[in-house]
Amino acid sequence: MIVTDIAEFATALPRHGALVGLDLGTKTIGVAVSDIRRTVATPMHTVRREKFTLDAAEVLRMAGERETVGFVLGLPINMDGTEGPRCQSSRAFARNFEKLTQLPITFWDERLSTVAAHRAMLEADLSRKRRAELVDSVAAGFILQGVLDRLENLGRAE
């Protein structure tokens, strides 16, 4: 089930359980996971893209190792707010992924998540090689943390 409104996504989730965040690139998929109380996103792994069925199977395998209750996919909206080919690709991934899981799926605007990931890793004084290895999963962490923070704010509004 794809849910485009974050408030509706929140109502589709049980009270506790981890969320998995995905940063969908053309060559890799960055994966991050939250704790079961959904307060902190942690970069987990980077999946080298091969073909959809293999990529999805690997993501679902990792999600199965956690108490996963939903997925958050980064939506690469252009800086001017329009959606380009990469957004279409992310939405197509979600439509295909939806057929493989009963868990709710939502999108989160990922503008500047990779920039933030690079900045955080530079501040941590990671080598260029290490940054290249981690950037996608760290970007997925920023995407997921944005959703976690929004869900927390929605909870306070109730």
TIFIDO-364048 format. One record per residue: residue in three letters; x negated, y, z negated of N, C-alpha, C in turn. Coordinates in steps of 0.02 Angstrom, whole numbers, plus 50000, padded with zeros to 5 digits. Atoms other than C-alpha are relative to their C-alpha. Example, Ala and Ser with C-alpha at 12.3 -4.5 7.8 and 13.67 -1.06 7.14 Angstrom:
BEGIN
ALA499554994150000493854977549610499555006050000
SER500424994150003493164994749643500395005549963
//
This chain:
BEGIN
MET499584994150000500005000050000499555006250000
ILE500384993749995499255016550057500445005549971
VAL499644994550034499775031149946499595006450012
THR500374994049983499295048350009500025005449946
ASP499944995050054499885058449858499694997149936
ILE500365002650058498755056749706500464998849940
ALA499525001150055500215058449584500384993450010
GLU499685006449986501095043849671499514994249989
PHE500525005150012499465034149666499964998549925
ALA500045000950073499395037049478500584995849974
THR499435003950024501145029949455499984992850025
ALA500065006849974500695014649559499494995849962
LEU500535003450037499275010349440500244997749931
PRO499865001950069499405000449278499615004849954
ARG500314995550049498845009349119499244999449998
HIS500725001150002497105001549120499794995850060
GLY500295003849946495984994149252499545004450042
ALA500504996349963494514999249359500255002050069
LEU499904997949930494605008849522499344999250036
VAL500605000549958493385006049664500035005850050
GLY500064994549953492805020949766499564998050058
LEU500385001849941492175019149944499825006350040
ASP500244994849954491125031050049499874996450065
LEU500035003749937491425024450225499575003750051
GLY500444997349949489965028250339500024995650062
THR500015004049939489625021850514499554994049993
LYS500475005550008488185010850458500054996549933
THR499965002750068488535008150273500655002049967
ILE499444998250043489905008350143499735000649929
GLY500204999150070489455015849975500574997949955
VAL499505002650046490355007549831499855002449929
ALA500054998050071490665014449656500594996949963
VAL499475003050040491715007649514500095004149936
SER499874996650063492545015349363500034994949944
ASP499875004350058492685008449188500764998749999
ILE499295001950000494375000549145500465005649973
ARG499594994350024494955016449056500005005850048
ARG500034995149946494545026349213499765006949978
THR500294993650020493445039649137499355001650037
VAL500664998949970491745037149221499914995650062
ALA500165003649938491265032249398499264998450001
THR500705002249998489665022349420499844997350070
PRO500215002749936488785019649587499824992649992
MET500085007250008488735000949618499554996950053
HIS500335003849948488104995149786500125003550067
THR499894997849932487904999249970500064993950044
VAL499885005649954488624987350098499785002150070
ARG500194998849931487774986750268500574997850044
ARG499425001649958489174987450396499804995250055
GLU500095004849946489314972850514500635000150044
LYS499354999449967491124970550565500525000349944
PHE499514998650052492724974750474500134994049954
THR499825005750043493144957150412499464998449949
LEU500565001350046491414954650336499935005649949
ASP500054994250045491364972250263500544999849948
ALA499435000250046493094970650187499934994349950
ALA500095005750044492704953450117499495001549945
GLU500514998250050491154960250029500275005049950
VAL499704995250046492104975049956500494996549954
LEU499525003650041493494963549896499664995349951
ARG500375004350046492224951549821499755004149941
MET500254995850054491424965749722500585002449956
ALA499424997750038493144972249670500264994449956
GLY499765005750038493614954849613499594998549938
GLU500445001050058492144954649493500175004949943
ARG499784995150049492924969449402500754999349991
GLU499274999950009494674972249335500295005650042
THR499804994949953495084982249490500755000350010
VAL499274999049991496824989749507500165004750058
GLY499884995549944496595001649654499365002150034
PHE500574997849960495465008649789500085007350019
VAL500034993049980494945026449830499515000450059
LEU500424999349941494275029850005499865007350013
GLY500174993249983493325045550044500265001850068
LEU499734997649936494145055650182499565005850023
PRO500484994949978492835065550280500325005750039
ILE499674994349970493855081150314499475005250020
ASN500474994849978492955094650414500035006049953
MET500044994250045492415110350322500575004950012
ASP499444995449986493815120050408500684997049983
GLY499385003250022495115107850339500324995550052
THR499715004349949495445098650502499734992949993
GLU500225007050000495305079950527499734998250069
GLY500325002049938494115073250658499994992450008
PRO500055007349987493625056050723499814995849939
ARG500205003850059492825050750559500604999049953
CYS499395000850041494475053850467500444994550031
GLN499605005149966495375043350598499714993149986
SER500335006450014494095029550570500134997749928
SER499865001750070494355030250381500724997849991
ARG499295001950004496245029550401500124993150032
ALA499945006549968496065014650520499734994549954
PHE500285004850048494955005750392500534998649946
ALA499495000850053496305008750260500594995850025
ARG499435003849973497695002050373499824992650005
ASN500215007049994496704986150406499874996949931
PHE500165002350068496124984650224500644998549961
GLU499355000750034497924986550164500304993050012
LYS499745006749984498334969950249499664994549959
LEU500395005050037497034961150139500085000449925
THR499934999150073497524967649967500695002949984
GLN499374997350024499094971349868499895006349958
LEU500164994350043498184984849769500105006650037
PRO499904993549967498595003149803499345003150024
ILE500574996749969497415013149913500195007350008
THR499894992949988497245031949917499385003150030
PHE500564996349970496125044949999499815005849954
TRP500234994150036495075058749923499545003950045
ASP500414995549959494315073550012499274999449977
GLU500705001250019492465069450016499535005550022
ARG500454994649978491815086050080499475001449948
LEU500604998450040490085089150010499814994649949
SER500205005350048490015072749912499294997650014
THR500685002249984488435067450005499505005449981
VAL500444994550020487675084649976499904999949924
ALA500045000450074488075083149789499584994049979
ALA500385005950016487345065649787499255001250010
HIS500704998449988485715071549866499725004749947
ARG500224995150050485615086149746499884996749932
ALA500075003550064485875075049593499384995550000
MET500575004549997484555062749652499345003950003
LEU500594995750000483315076849687499855002449929
GLU500094997850069483605083249510499734994449957
ALA500255005850038483265065649447499304998050023
ASP500685001049975481615066349544499904993150031
LEU500075006449966481955050749646499615001050065
SER500384999749938480815047049793500475000250059
ARG499604999749939481425049849970500274993150018
LYS499795006849984481495031049998500574997849954
ARG499485002050048482515028149839500655003850012
ARG499404996149985483705042349883500364997150060
ALA499695002949940484005034550054500374993549983
GLU499685006350020484425017949970500645001249961
LEU499454998850047485635025649845500535005050022
VAL499574994349985486455040349933500734998150011
ASP499305001749985488015031249993500384997849938
SER499655002150061488425023049827500085005949951
VAL499944994050043488075039349733500555004650027
ALA499454996049971489215048649855500674996949984
ALA499385003450019490545035449822500175001549928
GLY499894998250070490305039249637500295006949992
PHE499734993250003490625057749667500735000050023
ILE499315000549975492195053549768500454997249946
LEU499595003250052492845041849634500085004349938
GLN499954995750059492435053849493500495005650010
GLY499504994849985493465067249580500714997549987
VAL499345002950012494965055649576500124998849926
LEU499935001350071494655050549396500165006449962
ASP499884993650033494585068749343500715002550015
ARG499324997849981496195072549439500524995949963
LEU499535004450037497075057549361500035002149927
GLU500024997750070496525063649189500415006449992
ASN499624993850003497235080849225500754998950010
LEU499295001749992498875073249286500294997349936
GLY499785002950063498985063549123500135005249948
ARG499904994650049498815079549022500625004050015
ALA499424996049980500205087849122500664996849979
GLU499375003550017501465074549071500215001349930
//
